[in-house]
Amino acid sequence: MSGHGVAPPAGRGPLPLAREGYPLIATTTAAGVVCALFGWASLATAAFAACAFCLLFFRDPERSIPLDPSTILAPADGRVIKVAAVTDERFLGGPATLVSIFMSPLDVHINRAPISGRVIDIRYTAGKYFRAFADKASLDNEQNAVVLEDPQGRRMCVVQIAGFLARRIVCHLQIGMAIERGHRYGLIMFGSRADVFLPPAARVRVQVGDRVRGGQTVLAEWA
């Protein structure tokens, strides 16, 4: 992927929903109406239930973005399932702290930029679909990694990882784009995980078991 400029809006529609959900919402609604008209009550109920799930899944609430530029924000909603010191040769080329966030199908699935800066690299990797909370998901599952660099030259990486149910990763960024903290930049459909690789200069402020909100919870801060 290539390109320059400022990252565009990440697919939010006129309603507080991700635009990517509109076709599914329309399809399930239409199916429910048709089934109801033909008197197929059980099928109509299933279709309207699917529509309700899509409305829940693709919701895109506004967030109050912390103003302190020394803080690094969570890129996703969910539960912290791992905080570990690692050697990251894929993205940062050295020591790093890995923070993994598990996003259940009931969480908001919009991804937001943890820092302001520029997109240095984007790497998409096709893969398998292990359950997102499994450690092997970080290496084997379909994923999209975005390496960001702030104005001070500090780099970090956010990896969108598809889960057991997910079959599509959406990323609206291109290499060279500028992006602001808290800016929507993509989503992962139907249960997933976000891995955050932080350099030694970042001090982690969350622990395993914490619930975080994308673009709002302070994940770490620069030393």
VOBA-1610 file (N, C-alpha, C; in pm, whole numbers, padded with zeros to 5 digits, always signed):
BEGIN
Met+00085-00119+00000Met+00000+00000+00000Met+00088+00124+00000Ser+00046+00229-00067Ser+00125+00350-00070Ser+00033+00469-00079Gly+00088+00584-00040Gly+00007+00705-00046Gly+00058+00805+00054His+00008+00928+00048His+00054+01034+00136His-00065+01118+00178Gly-00041+01210+00271Gly-00146+01298+00316Gly-00198+01261+00452Val-00320+01306+00481Val-00381+01280+00610Val-00482+01167+00595Ala-00487+01079+00695Ala-00578+00967+00690Ala-00722+01015+00678Pro-00801+00957+00587Pro-00940+00998+00568Pro-01028+00941+00678Pro-01153+00989+00690Pro-01245+00930+00785Pro-01257+00780+00761Ala-01264+00703+00869Ala-01258+00557+00857Ala-01395+00493+00843Gly-01472+00539+00748Gly-01593+00467+00713Gly-01711+00487+00805Arg-01716+00594+00883Arg-01832+00618+00969Arg-01944+00680+00887Gly-02063+00624+00900Gly-02177+00672+00823Gly-02251+00782+00896Pro-02368+00825+00841Pro-02446+00931+00904Pro-02505+00889+01038Leu-02523+00759+01059Leu-02563+00706+01189Leu-02438+00666+01266Pro-02447+00648+01401Pro-02328+00609+01477Pro-02292+00462+01455Leu-02271+00429+01329Leu-02237+00292+01288Leu-02124+00298+01186Ala-02042+00195+01185Ala-01939+00184+01081Ala-02007+00157+00948Arg-01964+00227+00844Arg-02027+00215+00713Arg-02020+00071+00660Glu-01917-00003+00699Glu-01903-00140+00652Glu-02019-00229+00695Gly-02092-00187+00799Gly-02203-00269+00847Gly-02334-00248+00774Tyr-02343-00140+00696Tyr-02470-00107+00631Tyr-02523-00219+00541Pro-02441-00281+00455Pro-02495-00388+00369Pro-02551-00505+00450Leu-02483-00545+00556Leu-02532-00656+00637Leu-02662-00620+00709Ile-02668-00497+00760Ile-02789-00452+00829Ile-02907-00446+00732Ala-02883-00393+00613Ala-02990-00385+00512Ala-03035-00524+00469Thr-02941-00615+00449Thr-02974-00750+00403Thr-03056-00825+00506Thr-03013-00821+00632Thr-03085-00894+00736Thr-03223-00832+00762Thr-03232-00700+00751Thr-03363-00635+00768Thr-03458-00676+00656Ala-03409-00672+00533Ala-03492-00710+00419Ala-03535-00857+00430Ala-03443-00942+00470Ala-03477-01084+00485Ala-03585-01104+00591Gly-03574-01029+00701Gly-03674-01038+00806Gly-03811-00993+00759Val-03815-00884+00685Val-03943-00832+00634Val-04007-00931+00537Val-03928-00986+00445Val-03980-01082+00349Val-04034-01206+00419Cys-03958-01258+00514Cys-04002-01378+00587Cys-04130-01351+00666Ala-04139-01232+00724Ala-04259-01196+00799Ala-04380-01187+00707Leu-04361-01129+00586Leu-04472-01117+00491Leu-04523-01254+00445Phe-04433-01351+00435Phe-04473-01485+00393Phe-04517-01573+00511Gly-04515-01516+00631Gly-04560-01591+00747Gly-04459-01689+00802Trp-04333-01673+00766Trp-04229-01763+00816Trp-04173-01704+00946Ala-04244-01725+01053Ala-04214-01657+01178Ala-04075-01688+01233Ser-04037-01814+01231Ser-03907-01850+01288Ser-03792-01792+01207Leu-03807-01793+01074Leu-03702-01734+00990Leu-03697-01583+01007Ala-03813-01521+01019Ala-03818-01376+01040Ala-03751-01339+01172Thr-03778-01417+01275Thr-03716-01391+01405Thr-03565-01403+01397Ala-03517-01507+01327Ala-03372-01526+01312Ala-03309-01410+01235Ala-03377-01365+01130Ala-03323-01255+01049Ala-03317-01126+01129Phe-03423-01096+01206Phe-03423-00973+01286Phe-03322-00982+01400Ala-03300-01103+01452Ala-03197-01121+01555Ala-03058-01094+01497Ala-03036-01142+01374Ala-02909-01116+01306Ala-02890-00967+01281Cys-02999-00899+01246Cys-02993-00754+01224Cys-02957-00683+01354Ala-03019-00724+01465Ala-02990-00663+01595Ala-02843-00683+01633Phe-02791-00803+01603Phe-02650-00829+01632Phe-02561-00738+01548Cys-02594-00719+01421Cys-02513-00633+01334Cys-02516-00488+01384Leu-02633-00443+01427Leu-02643-00308+01482Leu-02554-00292+01604Leu-02550-00395+01688Leu-02464-00392+01807Leu-02317-00397+01768Phe-02284-00486+01677Phe-02144-00507+01642Phe-02082-00385+01573Phe-02156-00322+01483Phe-02101-00213+01403Phe-02122-00075+01466Arg-02165-00070+01591Arg-02182+00060+01656Arg-02048+00132+01665Asp-02055+00264+01655Asp-01933+00345+01649Asp-01953+00470+01734Pro-01944+00457+01866Pro-01969+00572+01955Pro-01856+00674+01949Glu-01891+00798+01978Glu-01789+00901+01992Glu-01710+00877+02121Arg-01587+00920+02124Arg-01502+00902+02240Arg-01437+01035+02278Ser-01415+01054+02409Ser-01342+01171+02458Ser-01194+01137+02457Ile-01121+01198+02366Ile-00980+01165+02348Ile-00895+01242+02450Pro-00817+01175+02535Pro-00727+01246+02628Pro-00633+01339+02553Leu-00611+01458+02608Leu-00533+01559+02537Leu-00382+01546+02558Asp-00339+01480+02664Asp-00197+01470+02696Asp-00121+01395+02587Pro-00034+01461+02510Pro+00035+01394+02399Pro+00140+01292+02444Ser+00171+01291+02575Ser+00270+01194+02624Ser+00207+01057+02649Thr+00075+01047+02632Thr+00008+00920+02655Thr-00016+00845+02525Ile-00014+00713+02535Ile-00040+00623+02424Ile-00174+00557+02451Leu-00268+00568+02358Leu-00404+00523+02381Leu-00427+00380+02332Ala-00525+00315+02393Ala-00564+00182+02346Ala-00619+00193+02204Pro-00580+00103+02113Pro-00631+00108+01976Pro-00765+00039+01959Ala-00811-00030+02064Ala-00934-00109+02051Ala-01002-00124+02185Asp-01131-00154+02182Asp-01205-00191+02302Asp-01178-00338+02333Gly-01186-00373+02460Gly-01173-00514+02495Gly-01105-00535+02627Arg-01055-00656+02646Arg-00989-00695+02771Arg-00842-00726+02744Val-00756-00674+02829Val-00612-00701+02817Val-00587-00846+02858Ile-00532-00925+02765Ile-00507-01066+02795Ile-00358-01098+02806Lys-00273-01001+02772Lys-00130-01028+02782Lys-00052-00897+02790Val+00045-00893+02882Val+00144-00786+02889Val+00277-00856+02911Ala+00368-00846+02814Ala+00491-00924+02823Ala+00607-00853+02755Ala+00726-00869+02812Ala+00848-00822+02748Ala+00886-00922+02639Val+00910-00872+02519Val+00941-00959+02406Val+01057-00900+02327Thr+01113-00982+02239Thr+01206-00934+02138Thr+01132-00935+02006Asp+01105-00817+01954Asp+01024-00803+01834Asp+01114-00774+01714Glu+01140-00876+01634Glu+01223-00858+01515Glu+01140-00822+01393Arg+01009-00842+01400Arg+00925-00818+01282Arg+00900-00671+01256Phe+00876-00592+01362Phe+00830-00455+01343Phe+00925-00349+01401Leu+00968-00368+01526Leu+01052-00267+01591Leu+01199-00304+01592Gly+01230-00429+01562Gly+01369-00470+01551Gly+01446-00468+01682Gly+01384-00511+01791Gly+01454-00513+01919Gly+01359-00536+02036Pro+01404-00501+02157Pro+01320-00521+02276Pro+01191-00440+02266Ala+01084-00498+02317Ala+00954-00432+02313Ala+00865-00489+02423Thr+00757-00419+02448Thr+00652-00472+02536Thr+00530-00500+02450Leu+00479-00623+02461Leu+00360-00662+02387Leu+00239-00652+02479Val+00139-00575+02434Val+00011-00568+02504Val-00095-00620+02408Ser-00164-00727+02448Ser-00266-00788+02363Ser-00405-00758+02420Ile-00496-00716+02331Ile-00633-00682+02369Ile-00727-00775+02294Phe-00807-00851+02369Phe-00906-00940+02308Phe-01038-00867+02293Met-01093-00870+02172Met-01219-00803+02140Met-01325-00910+02117Ser-01419-00922+02208Ser-01527-01020+02191Ser-01627-00965+02089Pro-01717-01051+02037Pro-01817-01001+01941Pro-01907-00892+01998Leu-01911-00877+02129Leu-01997-00776+02190Leu-01926-00642+02210Asp-01796-00637+02191Asp-01721-00513+02206Asp-01736-00425+02082Val-01711-00294+02099Val-01697-00205+01984Val-01572-00247+01908His-01583-00261+01777His-01471-00314+01698His-01399-00210+01613Ile-01428-00084+01634Ile-01357+00022+01564Ile-01216+00033+01620Asn-01117+00042+01531Asn-00978+00062+01573Asn-00941+00209+01561Arg-00866+00259+01661Arg-00826+00400+01665Arg-00675+00412+01685Ala-00619+00520+01633Ala-00475+00542+01640Ala-00432+00569+01784Pro-00331+00499+01834Pro-00285+00521+01972Pro-00198+00645+01989Ile-00133+00691+01882Ile-00048+00809+01887Ile-00071+00893+01762Ser-00026+01018+01768Ser-00023+01102+01649Ser+00111+01080+01579Gly+00109+01080+01449Gly+00234+01061+01377Gly+00210+01024+01233Arg+00301+00947+01180Arg+00294+00909+01039Arg+00303+00758+01025Val+00232+00706+00924Val+00234+00563+00897Val+00364+00529+00824Ile+00447+00448+00888Ile+00577+00412+00831Ile+00569+00285+00747Asp+00487+00191+00791Asp+00479+00064+00720Asp+00344+00000+00747Ile+00294-00077+00650Ile+00173-00157+00665Ile+00203-00294+00606Arg+00177-00398+00685Arg+00205-00533+00638Arg+00082-00622+00660Tyr+00022-00664+00552Tyr-00090-00758+00561Tyr-00038-00899+00540Thr-00084-00992+00625Thr-00044-01132+00615Thr-00167-01220+00619Ala-00188-01297+00514Ala-00297-01395+00516Ala-00260-01507+00612Gly-00360-01569+00671Gly-00328-01673+00768Gly-00449-01755+00807Lys-00436-01819+00924Lys-00540-01907+00974Lys-00635-01829+01065Tyr-00724-01900+01130Tyr-00825-01836+01214Tyr-00837-01907+01349Phe-00726-01910+01423Phe-00732-01962+01558Phe-00812-01865+01645Arg-00858-01913+01758Arg-00929-01825+01850Arg-00836-01711+01890Ala-00890-01589+01894Ala-00806-01470+01905Ala-00730-01460+02036Phe-00778-01527+02143Phe-00708-01517+02270Phe-00593-01616+02280Ala-00577-01706+02184Ala-00467-01802+02185Ala-00337-01733+02144Asp-00225-01769+02209Asp-00097-01707+02178Asp-00058-01726+02031Lys-00089-01843+01975Lys-00047-01869+01837Lys-00122-01781+01736Ala-00231-01718+01781Ala-00302-01627+01691Ala-00215-01511+01649Ser-00123-01468+01737Ser-00036-01354+01707Ser+00053-01380+01586Leu+00089-01506+01563Leu+00179-01539+01454Leu+00109-01603+01335Asp+00004-01681+01362Asp-00054-01765+01257Asp-00181-01710+01194Asn-00253-01622+01263Asn-00381-01575+01210Asn-00363-01466+01105Glu-00467-01449+01023Glu-00470-01336+00931Glu-00450-01208+01011Gln-00365-01118+00962Gln-00337-00998+01039Gln-00289-00884+00950Asn-00301-00763+01006Asn-00257-00642+00937Asn-00182-00555+01037Ala-00054-00535+01014Ala+00030-00459+01106Ala+00053-00318+01053Val+00038-00219+01142Val+00061-00079+01107Val+00170-00023+01199Val+00281+00019+01140Val+00391+00078+01216Val+00377+00230+01210Leu+00373+00293+01329Leu+00356+00437+01340Leu+00481+00500+01399Glu+00510+00623+01356Glu+00622+00699+01411Glu+00573+00836+01452Asp+00600+00877+01577Asp+00555+01008+01623Asp+00654+01116+01582Pro+00624+01245+01605Pro+00714+01353+01561Pro+00853+01347+01623Gln+00868+01275+01736Gln+00999+01261+01800Gln+01077+01141+01747Gly+01021+01072+01650Gly+01090+00957+01591Gly+01071+00826+01665Arg+00980+00823+01762Arg+00955+00699+01836Arg+00853+00615+01761Arg+00884+00486+01748Arg+00798+00398+01670Arg+00726+00296+01758Met+00608+00259+01715Met+00531+00153+01777Met+00451+00084+01668Cys+00391-00030+01701Cys+00317-00105+01600Cys+00186-00157+01659Val+00080-00146+01580Val-00049-00206+01615Val-00082-00312+01511Val-00116-00432+01558Val-00147-00542+01468Val-00294-00580+01484Gln-00371-00565+01377Gln-00510-00612+01375Gln-00506-00762+01342Ile-00564-00844+01429Ile-00558-00989+01412Ile-00699-01046+01403Ala-00726-01119+01297Ala-00857-01181+01281Ala-00871-01297+01378Gly-00991-01315+01431Gly-01017-01423+01526Gly-01086-01541+01461Phe-01146-01627+01545Phe-01209-01749+01499Phe-01328-01721+01407Leu-01405-01615+01439Leu-01522-01581+01359Leu-01491-01477+01252Ala-01386-01399+01274Ala-01358-01288+01182Ala-01309-01338+01047Arg-01350-01271+00943Arg-01305-01307+00809Arg-01270-01183+00727Arg-01262-01068+00792Arg-01227-00948+00717Arg-01165-00845+00809Ile-01048-00797+00768Ile-00980-00688+00837Ile-00991-00565+00749Val-01033-00453+00807Val-01047-00328+00733Val-00944-00229+00786Cys-00863-00172+00698Cys-00766-00069+00735Cys-00770+00041+00629His-00797+00164+00672His-00811+00276+00579His-00681+00356+00563Leu-00573+00308+00619Leu-00447+00382+00615Leu-00363+00344+00494Gln-00271+00432+00461Gln-00170+00405+00358Gln-00036+00455+00410Ile+00071+00395+00360Ile+00205+00437+00401Ile+00225+00584+00365Gly+00280+00660+00461Gly+00306+00802+00440Gly+00199+00892+00497Met+00083+00838+00530Met-00026+00920+00584Met+00006+00970+00724Ala-00043+01089+00755Ala-00040+01142+00891Ala-00171+01103+00959Ile-00163+01076+01091Ile-00282+01037+01164Ile-00277+01096+01304Glu-00393+01127+01360Glu-00401+01187+01493Glu-00445+01084+01596Arg-00401+01105+01720Arg-00442+01016+01830Arg-00594+01008+01838Gly-00644+00886+01850Gly-00787+00865+01862Gly-00861+00860+01730His-00793+00884+01619His-00856+00883+01487His-00896+00740+01450Arg-01018+00722+01402Arg-01062+00591+01353Arg-00980+00554+01229Tyr-00933+00430+01225Tyr-00860+00393+01103Tyr-00900+00256+01048Gly-00989+00183+01114Gly-01029+00054+01061Gly-01112-00024+01160Leu-01133-00152+01128Leu-01205-00241+01219Leu-01176-00385+01179Ile-01212-00477+01269Ile-01201-00620+01242Ile-01339-00680+01267Met-01385-00762+01177Met-01522-00811+01187Met-01534-00939+01269Phe-01623-00935+01368Phe-01677-01051+01438Phe-01578-01126+01528Gly-01524-01057+01626Gly-01439-01123+01725Gly-01294-01121+01681Ser-01206-01062+01759Ser-01071-01041+01710Ser-00977-01000+01822Arg-00859-00952+01782Arg-00755-00918+01878Arg-00669-00807+01821Ala-00620-00721+01909Ala-00524-00618+01869Ala-00398-00636+01952Asp-00285-00654+01887Asp-00155-00662+01953Asp-00084-00529+01937Val-00032-00475+02046Val+00039-00348+02045Val+00184-00374+02087Phe+00278-00338+02001Phe+00420-00352+02032Phe+00475-00213+02065Leu+00520-00199+02190Leu+00569-00071+02240Leu+00720-00076+02260Pro+00792+00032+02229Pro+00937+00036+02249Pro+00970+00052+02397Pro+01097+00034+02435Pro+01137+00048+02577Pro+01106+00185+02635Ala+01094+00288+02550Ala+01066+00424+02599Ala+00922+00441+02648Ala+00838+00340+02630Ala+00698+00349+02673Ala+00677+00269+02802Arg+00610+00330+02896Arg+00577+00266+03023Arg+00431+00222+03021Val+00409+00093+03033Val+00273+00039+03026Val+00194+00077+03150Arg+00068+00116+03131Arg-00019+00158+03242Arg-00140+00067+03259Val-00140-00050+03195Val-00249-00145+03212Val-00191-00279+03253Gln-00278-00368+03299Gln-00235-00501+03335Gln-00338-00602+03286Val-00299-00730+03289Val-00388-00835+03242Val-00519-00831+03320Gly-00629-00839+03246Gly-00761-00836+03307Gly-00830-00701+03297Asp-00754-00595+03269Asp-00814-00461+03258Asp-00903-00453+03134Arg-01011-00377+03146Arg-01095-00344+03032Arg-01051-00209+02978Val-01038-00199+02846Val-00991-00075+02785Val-01089-00031+02676Arg-01085+00100+02644Arg-01167+00156+02537Arg-01076+00222+02434Gly-01100+00189+02308Gly-01019+00245+02201Gly-01028+00397+02194Gly-00913+00463+02186Gly-00909+00608+02174Gly-00936+00681+02303Gln-00954+00609+02413Gln-00989+00675+02539Gln-00903+00627+02656Thr-00882+00497+02668Thr-00801+00444+02779Thr-00653+00465+02752Val-00580+00513+02853Val-00435+00528+02842Val-00371+00390+02858Leu-00309+00343+02750Leu-00243+00213+02751Leu-00102+00223+02807Ala-00035+00332+02775Ala+00103+00352+02818Ala+00134+00501+02808Glu+00252+00538+02853Glu+00296+00677+02838Glu+00447+00678+02809Trp+00488+00781+02739Trp+00631+00793+02705Trp+00711+00831+02829Ala+00823+00765+02846Ala+00909+00793+02963Ala+00973+00930+02948
//
